[in-house]
Amino acid sequence: MQLQLPPKWDSLLANELQKPYFQDLQEQLTQEYEVGACYPPQDLILAAFDYCDLSHLKVVIIGQDPYHGEGEANGLAFSVNDGVKIPPSLRNIFRELNDDLDHLFMPTSCNLERWANQGVLLLNAGLTVRKDQANSHKHLKWNLFTDAVIQEISSQKEGIVFLLWGAFAQKKGSKIDRTKHLILESGHPSPLSANQGKWFGNKHFSKVNAYLKANNEKEIDWFL
């Protein structure tokens, strides 16, 4: 399998893409997708980069790995294809969004492409998964690649907002220069974390827009 990033992302990550582990990863992916069902579909593995133009990047949201149910994952963290029942974590994201921005929003789509098109990189730490087996592609060393993505963004860009939801995402925050970027941390939106009071009330959506506005950037329209 030959993974191809859009030109601007490809240029940013050119050195990383030539490393032996990434070449091995592509070969292993070929085998994984041939042996059994894996998600997302091959043409959507790098969808987070396809939908979010590097030149317009404003926000990075870090997830863990794709949804592993049939027809769910579309390559964007926390997002699902149209027609898929809204997952519990995404339901809690929308609930916090409504509370934070004092809005009554009932999404007709749970596909977050519109966020991505506005400069929100919806990046999972691992970009693929076997059917019905969460975190099953951990051995493919996706973490090395996504760590490099975060580090290069931190190094080459300024004024990016990183949303680190939960301990897993917060560990990835070690790659970010906190003197150049805004980092917002909270518990994960999953029911377990949210019901323990670690998610609701973080007001991350309004904080993102306040930061963007203060830096003369267009705010994100969070309502799909």
C-alpha positions in Angstrom: 0.0 0.0 0.0 1.3 3.4 -1.0 0.0 6.2 1.2 -0.1 9.6 -0.4 -0.5 12.9 1.5 -1.6 16.1 -0.1 1.3 18.2 -1.4 1.7 20.7 1.5 1.5 18.0 4.1 3.8 15.8 2.0 6.4 18.6 2.0 6.1 19.1 5.7 6.5 15.4 6.5 8.9 14.5 3.6 11.7 13.3 5.9 9.3 11.2 8.0 7.8 9.5 5.1 11.2 8.2 4.0 12.0 6.5 7.3 12.2 2.7 7.4 9.4 2.4 10.0 7.0 4.2 7.6 7.9 2.0 4.7 7.4 -1.1 6.9 4.0 0.3 8.0 2.8 0.6 4.5 3.8 -3.0 3.8 2.1 -4.2 6.9 -1.1 -2.3 6.1 -1.2 -4.1 2.7 -1.2 -7.4 4.5 -3.7 -6.3 7.2 -6.3 -5.1 4.6 -5.8 -8.2 2.5 -6.3 -10.6 5.4 -9.4 -9.1 7.0 -11.7 -6.2 7.3 -10.0 -3.0 8.5 -11.2 0.6 8.9 -11.4 3.2 7.5 -11.4 2.2 3.8 -8.0 2.5 2.3 -8.8 5.7 0.4 -9.8 7.4 3.7 -6.8 6.5 5.9 -5.3 9.9 5.4 -8.6 11.8 5.2 -7.7 14.0 8.1 -5.0 15.6 5.9 -7.1 15.6 2.8 -9.9 17.7 4.3 -7.7 20.0 6.4 -5.5 22.3 4.3 -2.2 22.9 6.1 -2.2 26.5 5.1 -5.5 27.1 6.9 -4.7 24.9 10.0 -6.0 26.5 13.2 -7.0 23.6 15.6 -5.8 20.1 16.2 -8.0 17.6 18.0 -6.3 14.3 18.9 -8.2 11.0 19.2 -7.0 7.5 19.8 -7.9 5.3 16.9 -10.8 4.9 14.4 -14.2 3.5 15.2 -14.0 -0.3 14.6 -17.6 -1.0 13.6 -18.6 -1.6 10.0 -19.3 1.6 8.1 -18.5 3.9 11.0 -14.9 5.3 10.5 -14.3 7.9 7.9 -10.7 8.9 8.7 -11.5 11.9 10.9 -11.1 11.6 14.7 -14.5 11.4 16.5 -16.4 11.6 13.2 -18.6 9.0 11.6 -20.2 8.6 8.2 -23.7 9.9 7.5 -26.4 7.6 8.6 -24.4 6.0 11.4 -25.8 6.2 14.9 -24.1 8.9 16.9 -21.4 7.3 19.2 -21.5 8.2 22.9 -18.3 10.3 22.9 -19.5 12.4 20.0 -22.9 12.8 21.6 -21.1 14.3 24.7 -19.0 16.5 22.4 -22.2 18.0 20.9 -23.8 18.3 24.4 -20.8 20.3 25.7 -20.9 22.4 22.5 -24.5 23.3 23.1 -23.9 24.2 26.7 -20.7 26.1 26.0 -22.1 28.3 23.2 -25.7 28.5 24.7 -27.2 27.0 21.6 -29.8 24.3 20.8 -28.1 22.2 18.2 -29.5 18.9 16.9 -27.0 17.6 14.3 -28.4 16.0 11.2 -25.0 14.7 10.4 -22.2 13.3 12.6 -19.7 13.7 9.8 -17.2 16.3 11.0 -15.8 17.2 7.5 -17.1 20.7 7.9 -14.9 21.2 10.9 -11.9 19.9 9.0 -12.7 22.2 6.0 -12.4 25.1 8.4 -8.9 24.2 9.5 -9.5 21.6 12.3 -7.2 18.6 12.0 -9.1 15.7 13.4 -6.1 13.4 14.0 -6.2 10.0 15.5 -3.0 8.7 17.1 -3.5 5.5 15.1 -5.0 5.8 11.7 -6.3 2.3 11.1 -7.9 -0.6 13.1 -9.1 -4.1 12.5 -12.9 -4.7 12.5 -14.3 -5.0 16.1 -10.8 -4.8 17.7 -10.0 -1.4 19.3 -6.4 -0.3 19.2 -5.5 -3.5 17.2 -3.0 -1.7 14.9 -1.0 -0.3 17.7 1.9 -2.5 16.6 2.1 -0.7 13.2 3.9 2.2 14.9 1.3 4.8 13.8 2.3 6.7 17.0 5.7 7.5 15.6 4.1 9.1 12.5 1.4 11.0 14.4 4.0 12.2 17.0 6.0 13.6 14.1 2.9 15.3 12.7 2.3 17.0 16.0 6.0 17.9 16.4 6.3 19.4 12.9 3.1 21.4 13.3 4.4 22.7 16.6 7.8 23.6 15.0 6.6 25.1 11.7 3.4 26.9 12.7 2.4 29.4 15.3 -0.9 30.1 17.2 -2.4 26.6 16.7 -4.9 25.5 19.3 -4.4 21.9 20.5 -7.3 20.2 22.2 -6.1 17.3 24.3 -9.0 15.3 25.6 -8.1 12.5 28.0 -4.8 11.1 29.3 -3.9 9.5 26.0 -4.1 12.7 24.0 -2.4 14.7 26.8 0.7 12.4 26.5 0.9 13.5 22.9 1.1 17.0 24.2 4.8 16.6 25.1 5.6 17.2 21.4 4.1 20.7 21.5 5.9 24.0 22.1 3.6 25.6 24.7 5.2 29.0 24.2 3.9 29.2 20.6 0.5 27.5 20.8 -2.6 27.3 23.0 -3.1 23.9 24.7 -6.5 23.1 26.2 -6.8 19.9 28.3 -9.7 18.1 29.8 -11.1 14.6 30.5 -12.2 12.5 27.5 -15.7 12.9 26.2 -16.4 9.2 26.7 -19.3 8.4 29.1 -16.9 7.0 31.7 -14.9 10.2 31.9 -17.7 12.6 31.3 -19.9 11.1 34.0 -17.1 11.6 36.5 -17.1 15.3 35.9 -14.0 15.5 33.8 -15.5 16.6 30.5 -18.6 18.8 30.8 -18.0 22.4 31.5 -14.5 22.7 29.8 -15.8 25.4 27.4 -13.2 24.5 24.9 -15.2 25.5 21.9 -15.7 29.1 23.1 -12.1 29.3 24.3 -10.9 28.2 20.8 -12.9 30.9 19.1 -11.8 33.6 21.7 -8.2 32.7 21.0 -8.6 32.8 17.2 -10.4 36.1 17.4 -7.7 37.6 19.6 -5.2 36.6 16.9 -7.2 38.0 14.0 -8.2 34.6 12.7 -11.7 33.6 11.6 -13.5 31.7 14.3 -14.7 28.1 13.8 -18.4 27.6 13.0 -18.9 24.4 15.2 -22.5 23.8 14.1 -22.6 21.3 11.2 
